[in-house]
């Protein structure tokens, strides 16, 4: 397995927004942003190579196309942000993306994350009292109900209390006008 250089190299740097490990179900997309920086004084061409490793054994390796090409250019002292998604047929592996510099064909930098298979415990909870997929008793809903009760109480109180302007209004039958009383009490 390629050793990870935390701070990159003189040839280029790569980093991304993925956590050190993520729960991954094979066949689904992993959305991510990959950043490639060129710390040199000249424009550099780079390629991204994705590799899956299990127990330090390479399972698969493929080039990641950028805008339909294997190689892409980063201007001197600049960086590019690449948005995309990765999809694999494996889980319980380490995903590494290598940054390869074209002129030297050396691995300039790399990033890695562990793709961990989902477990039965990751399934949503069942209804109270019913067994879940593991055969254990259902989820304790008292915590959720304890949080929801104050919100429901506020809703009930808010529906019972109306602004004073609406409380005393009596709708008039169609076609009738409202007459104002004079101070003398005559109608």
N, C-alpha and C positions, 0 to 999 in steps of 0.2 A: 504494500500500500504506500502511496506517496505521502511523505511527511508534510504536514501543514506548516507553512511559514506564516506566523501570526501577522506580521507587519508587511507582508508582500516582499517585493524585491526591487532592484534597480530597473528591471525590465517592465514591470507593471504590477498593479494591485487589483484584486477582485474581492468583493464582499457582497452580501445579500441580506435580505430581511427574514430569512428562515431561522427558526429557533434551533438550538443544538440537537433537539430530537422532536419529532412530530409523530402523531398517530396517523398511519397511512393504510388505506385499503387499496390493494392493487387494482389498477384499471381506472382510478380516478385522477383528476388533474390536481397538481400542486401549483397554485398560483404564487408567483414570486417576482421580486424586482432584483435584478443582478446589476451591480455597478462595477464598471471596469475603468480604472484610472491609469493614465500614462504619465509617470513622473519625470520622463526624460525631456530632452530639448528637441527631439525630432518626432515626427509622426510615426506611429507604430501600428503594425497589423497584428491582430490577435485572433485566436480561435478558442472556442469553448468545447471541452470534451467532458461528457458526463460518464461517470463510471459507478457501477454498483459493486460493493464488496461484501462478502460474508466470510467471517473468520479470516480476514486478510487475503482472501482469494477473490480475484476479479471474476465476477459473474457475467457482466456485460459492459460494453463501452461503445459510445456513439458520439459523433460530433453534433453539437447543437447549432442549427442554422440561425443566423442573425440576418434578418431581412432577406431570407432566401439564399444567403451565401455562407460558406464555411468561414471565410476570413472577413474581418471588418476593421476599419481604421479608427484610431483614437488620436486626436491632435495632441501636440506636445503640451504638457501641463494641464490637460483637460481630462474629463471623464464622461462616460456615457451611461445612461440608465436604460437597461433593457427590461421591458415588461413582457412576461410570458407565463407559460404553464408547462410543467413537466409531467409526464405520465409514464408509469412503469408497471410491469407485470409481477413485481416482487415486493415483499415486505420483510421486515426483520433483517434489514441490510443497512449498510452505510452508503449514502449517496455523496459522491465527491464530484465537484465541477472544477476542472483544471483550466487555468488560463495559459495558453501556449503562445509564445511570441514567435512570429513567422521567421524573422531573419536568423535567429539562433536555433529555432525549433526546440527551445527549452521550456519547461514548465516554469512560468514566472511566479505563479501563486496558485492557491487553491482554497476552496471552501468545502465544508462537509456538514452533513446532518444525518442523524440516524432515523430511518423510517421504521417505526415500531408498529407491528400488527395490532389491530384493535382486539380487545379481550371481551369476554362475555360481560364483565363488570362495567364495561363502557356503554352497555345498552341502556336505554331509558328505563326509569323505574316503572314498576307495575302498579296497579290499583292497590290500595291498602288491604292487607289481609290475604291477597292472592299470592301464590308462589311466583317468583320470577324465573328466568331461564336457568339460573344456577340452582334452583330448588330451595332457595332460602326464602324466608318470609318477605312479604312485600315492603315497599318503601314506607317509612314513617312520615305521613303527611302532616303531622301536628306542627312541624316547623313552618311549612308553607302556609297552613291555615292561620297560624299565629301572626304571620306577616300580613296576610290578606284581611284579617278581621278589622284592623283600624281603618283600612282603605274602604271597606264595605260600610262601616259605620259612618264615615264622612259622606259617602254617597247618599245614605239614607237621610242623614240630617240635612244635607244640601237640597234634597228634593222636597223635604217638608218645609223648609224655610224659603219664603218667596220675598222678593223686594216689596216694600209697602205700597208702591204705586200700583202694582198688579192685584193686590189683595182685595181692595174695595171696589173694583170696577164691575159694573153690571152691564152686560151687553144690551143694546137697544134693539127693539124689533126693527125690521127693515122698513124704511120709509119714514120713520119718526125722527124728529129733531130733539135735541136736548135744549130745554129752556132753562135760562138762568133766573134765579129768584132775585128780586130786588130787596133792598134793605127793609122795606116796609112789610114784607111778607106777602105781597100780592103776586098772583100768578098770571 
